[in-house]
C-alpha cells in the first residue's frame, strides 16, 4: 500500500485524512502527544516531531511515498524555517515521489480587483505572505533538484459551517463601503480537502493551482450573506480612509488586497468538481439540510 505523510494536523488536514485512509497508509507528524489517540482513531500512525526542531525530524526520512504539507510558517521573519527543516529531514532518506504544499493567495498582494491566473507575478507585501513565497520557492527548488513531483495549492479564505465570521458580525466590526471594497476569494474546507487529494493524484510537477471556488464576492458582500443567513444585523460600512483608523493592522492587511482568482486549471487538470461552488450554496445547505 502506498503511504502518505501529513505535515500539520489542523482542521483541513483532519478533513483530508478520511479521504486518504481509504487508499493510503497515513502517517502524521505531530508535536503534541495528546493528539495521538485522536489520530489513531482515524487510522493514522502519529510520528512525534516538531518542525522548529530539526533534530526531532529524523524518523520521517524515507517514511512515505508522498507528503502533504499543511503546516504554516513561523509567526515572524520573512523565511519559512519550518519548510527548510522539513526538506532537510526528507533529504536524509529515500525521497518521496510527490509533495503537495498548501500555500496562500496572499502571495500576489493587491491586484486591484483584477482576475488573475496562476502565472500572475508574485508581489507579497507583508511578512506573512513573504514567508509563503519563501516556502514555495524552497519546495520548487528542492523538487527540481531531486526530481520530486511537487504541486502548490494557493488557497484563499477557507470557510465551513463552523468557520464563518459570526463573532465578527456579532461584534459589529465595520466593513468597507461597497464602492471602495475589495474582492475576496473563498473555498469550503471540505472542498479544499478534496482538492488536496486530487492534487496528490493528478498534480503536475512544479505546477501551481488556485484552490478557489466560483464566488465573485466583495468582502462586505460576504459578511452580508452570512449575516442574512443567520438573521443577524449587517455590519456597518465605513470609508477606506476611516477603516485605516478604526480597524486592526491584521484585518487591514486582508482588506487592502483585492483580487479574483481563476480556477480553470484546478478544474481541468485536477479533475475537481466543487461540492460547494459558492458561499451562497453553502449557506443554503446549512439552513436547508
Secondary structure, DSSP 8 states (H G I E B T S, - for coil): --EEEEE--SHHHHHHHHHHTTTSEEEEEES-GGGHHHHHHTTEEEEE--TT-GGGGGGGTT--SEEEE-----SSSSS-HHHHHHHHHHTTSS--SEEEEEEEGGGG---TT-EE-TTS-----SHHHHHHHHHHHHHHHHHHHHT-EEEEEEE-EEE-TTSS-HHHHHHT--EE-GGG--EE-EEEHHHHHHHHHHHHHH--TTEEEEE--S--EEHHHHHHHHHHHTT-----EE-HHHHHHHS-HHHHHHHT---EE--HHHHHHS----SS-SHHHHHHHHH--
